[in-house]
Amino acid sequence: MATITYGTVEIGCNAGESVLSAFERASVDIPYSCRNGTCLSCMMRATSGPVSKASQKGIRPTLAEQGYFLACQHTPTNDLTIARPDDAQLYGRAMITAVERPTATVTKLRLQPANDLFYHAGQFINLRRADGLVRSYSIASVPRTDPEIELHIKRLAGGIMSTWACDQLQPGEAVDIQGPNGDCYYLPGKSDQTMLLIGNGTGAAPLIGIARDALLDGHHGPVHLYHGTRHPPGLYLDTELQALANEHDNFFYHPCISGWAEGDLPPWVPAGTRAGRAEDVALTDHSALTDWRIYLCGYPPMVQATRTRAYLAGAAVADILADAFELRDLRHEPRA
């Protein structure tokens, strides 16, 4: 058994147990969200003892050299002394410049970082509240055209962070941000490649950013975006996506609603709306995905299942891009 020393606390870590799991078992609270090494919010710093290369995946090399690692990904075999990360190296400040609520459950935030933030549309940042609560949100804006960072946040029942962000944040307030993180963004170099973008809920946020970025870069292959929701108000980007389709002959927008059967859709839903889950409609329309580039954003169960389905339909593993992370306070809740 390895011993973890954290301040004045010593914790025994069982064989095969992650640092995060050991902390949870000992009722020692540290920030975390996804538990799968994606969000980076559980980053800690080893001041003594080795950490695995796998636990440093996605961390900037300069931080990895200083012993930074992800608590959810490291299973220590040697004694380890760790400390909280240096905030000055991880977090910056940003000002809320605008708050828009296109639906009762979705809020758009625009932020102006205090320092320049170099990012790709589709990546995500970690947003931290004053009490230390951290959540990850994908970036909908495109750096080459948008002066501010835009995040889309869905209010979730029981969601501590989302309720705060949607109901309390106001223009002029400052928040802490960390990032950008993630590999789900447009990659230049194959401008004729067909792109398939599938998302549900506010998974549409990174997808509209990725699509706009690709089109601005001169991508001329077909770009198909499928956005799914259970009820019509969930198609909160319908106007913007319809406009993008009108502007670009190679961009195709497919709104999908899973709450009704085919033929039962009410007449007031957006034009072209399909019945069914976005991933099912998309993979029915496109069953052969060899040489296609696939982007998946939304609830982790959908992302994980669709990643497998896309691979079985012929997409190369390297061409399936996704950043799926689960919300901490809802990780045991069923997803509709």
N, C-alpha and C positions, 0 to 999 in steps of 0.2 A: 504493500500500500504506500503510495506517495503522499507526502504531507505538503499541503499548500499553506503558506504563511501570507496572510493579508492583513497588514496593520498589526493589531494585537491579537488577531484571531488565527488559530491553527485548525485546519480542516483536513481530515483523512480522505483521500480520494481513492476509491476502489478501482481495481483493475478494469480497464475498458470504460471507465466513467469520465465524462468530460468535466472540465473545470466548472462550467456553468451548472451542470447537474449536481456536482458536489456542493456548490454554493447554495443551490435550491434546497438540497437535503438538509443543509446546516442552517437554513432560514437566514442566509446572508443575501441581501438584495443588491443586485447590480443591474444596470440597464441591459435590456435585450429585447428582441422582437421576433425575428424569423426562426431562429434556432437551426438554420441550415447554411450559415456562412454567407448569406447574400447581403443583408442589410448593414453589417459592420457595426451595429450599435452596441454589441457586447465586447468591443475592443478593450483589452487590458494591456498592461506593460509588465513584462517579466524583468525584475531587477536582479534575479539570481536563478540559475537553472535553465536548461534548454527547452525550447518550444519547437514543435514540428513545422516543417515547411507547409504542410497542408493547412495549418491553422493561420498561416500568414497570406493565404491566397487572397488577392484583391487589395491588399494593403500596400500603400506606397513604399517603394524600396527604402527610402530614407527613414521611414518609421519602422519597417521590419528590422533594419539594422540596429535600431534602438531597443529591440525586444518586444515590440508591439505584436499582439496575436489576438485571435478570436476565441473567446472563452468557450463558445459552443462547439468549436472544432478541435480543441486540443485535449487529448487524453494522456495526462502525464504519467511517465514511468519513473521519473526522478523527482526528488523534492523540488519545490518551486516557491519562490518568493515573488509576489506580484503586487502591483499598485495600480491605482486608477490612472488613466491616461492624462497627459497634460492638455488641459482644455485649449490652451493657446495654439497647440499644434493641430488640433482636430476641428475645433468649432470657430466659426466666424459669426458676425452679427449681420442681420438683414432687417430692413424696415418694411413693414406692410404698407404698400402704397394704394391698394384697392381691394375691395371685397365685393364680390358679385354672387348672387344666389339665383342661378337659373331655374332651380327647382327647389322644392321644400327640403330635399335631402342632399343636394349637392351644392357645395360652395367653391367658387374659384377665388384663389388668393394670388395677388401679384406682389412680388417682393423685390426690393432693390438691395443687393448685398453691399456691405460697407466697402469691400474690396472686390476687384474683378474676379468673377468666377468663370472659369473656362470649362464648358460642358458640351455634351452632345444632346440634341433633342432625343428624348426617350430614356435618358439616364434618370437616376433618382437622387434626392437629397434626404438626409435625416433632419427632421424638425424637432427641436428640443424646447420643452416648456420650462419655466423658471424652477419648477420643483424637480427637474431632472427626467421627467417622462419623455421618451423618445419614440418617434414613429417615422417610417419611411414613406415618401410620396414622390411619384414619378413627375418628371418635368414635361409640361405640354408645350412650352415655348421653344422657339428656334433662335439660337444665338445670333445668327447672321441678320435677322430682321427685327427681333423683339428686344427692346431695351431692358425689359424686366423678366424675372423668372415667374412662370405661371404654374401653379399647382391646382389640382382638382381634388377636393376632399369630400368623401361621402359620409354623411352622418349615419353611424351604425348604432343600433340598439345596444346599449351597454358599452359603447365605445368611448372610453374616457377621453382620449385625445381628440377623436373626431368631433365629439360633442362640444368640447372646448373651442376647437378651431372654427367650427361652423357657427356657434352661437355667441362667442365672446370676442374673438379677434376683431380688431378694428384698425382702419388706416391710421398710421402714425405710431403704432406699437412696434417694438423691436423684439425679434426672436433670434434664437441661436440656430445655425444651420451647419451641417457637416456634409461634405461631398464635393463634387458629384461622385456617384458610385454606379456600378452596373455596366453590363456589356450589351444591353438591348438598345442599339442605335444603328442608324444607317451607315453602311460601309460602302464608300465609293469604289469604283473599279469595275463593276459589272453593270453598266447602265442599261443594258438590254435584258437583264434578268427579270423574270416575273416575280413580283412580290405579293405575298399573301399575309395580311394583317388581321388577326382575330383577337377580339377583346370583349369583356363584359363589364358592366358597371363603369366605374371611373378608370378602368383599363383602357378606355378610349382616349384618355389624356396623353399618354406617351405615344399612342398610335397616330394621333393627328399630328403630333410633333415630328414623328419619324416620316410620315407621308409628305408633309410640307417640306421637310429637309431634303428628302429624295428628289422631289419635283423641282425645288430651287437649285439643286445640284445638276439638273439636266437629265435626270433618270427618264429614259423614254420607253422602258419596258412596261407592261401592264402592272398596275398597282391596285389590288383588290382589298378593300377594308370592310370587314364584317364586324359590326358592333351589336352586341346582344344585351337584352334586358328583359325582365319579366313583365314590366308594365310600360306603356307608352311614355310617361314622363321621364323614364330612364334614358331615353334617346335625347339627352340634353345637348348634344352637339350636332343635331340634325341640320340646323340651318347652315352652320359652318362647313359641314361635310358635303352637303348638297351644293354649296357654292364652290367648293374645291372641285367637285365633279364637273360643274359647269365650266370651270376655267381650264381644265386639263382633260384632253381627250383620252388619255391613258390612265386616268384615275376613276375607279368604280367603287361607289359607296353602297353597301348592302345593310340596311337596318333590319334587325331581327327581334321578334318578341316571342318569348317562350310561354307566356301566360295564356295563349289562345291556340286553338288548332287551326290548320289551314282551312280557309273558307269562312272562319268565324271572326276574323279580324274586323273591328269596328271601322266604319268609313272615315273616321276622323284621325286615324293614325297617319304618320308621315307617308308620302308617296313612295311606293316601291317596297314597303315593309313586308318582310317574310315571316311566316310563323315557324317557330322552332328556336332551339339554341343556336347561337352564332356558329359554334364549332361544327355542329351537325349540318347546318345549312351550307357552310363553306366547304366541308369535305364531301358533301353530296355534289355540289357544283364542280368541285375540282378533286377528282379522285386519283390523279396521277401528278405527283409533285417533284419528279426528278428535275434537278437543276433549278428549282424554285428557291426563293429565300422566304423564310417563314418567321413572323414575329407574333409572339403570344403574350398577352397582358391581361391580368384580371385575377380572379380567385385561384389560389394554388391548385385545387383539385382539377379545375378545367385546364389550367396550363400544363400540369403534369400528364393528364390523360391525352391531351391533344398533341403534346410533344411526341408521345409514343405513336399515336395515329399518323402524324405527319411523317415520321420516320418509316413506318410501314407502308406509306403511300409513295415512298421513293425519295423523300427529302434527305439530304446529307446531314449528319449530326451537326457539322460546323455551320450549316445554313439555317438551323433552327435556333432562334435567339429569344430568350425570355428571362425575366427577372421576377420570379414568384416568391413572395414572402407573406407569411401569415401574421395577423395582428395578435399581439401578445394577449390582451385581455379577452379575445374572442377565439383563442386557438382551439378550444374544445367545443365550440358551438357549431351546429350543423349549418351547412351553406345551402341556400335555396338555388 
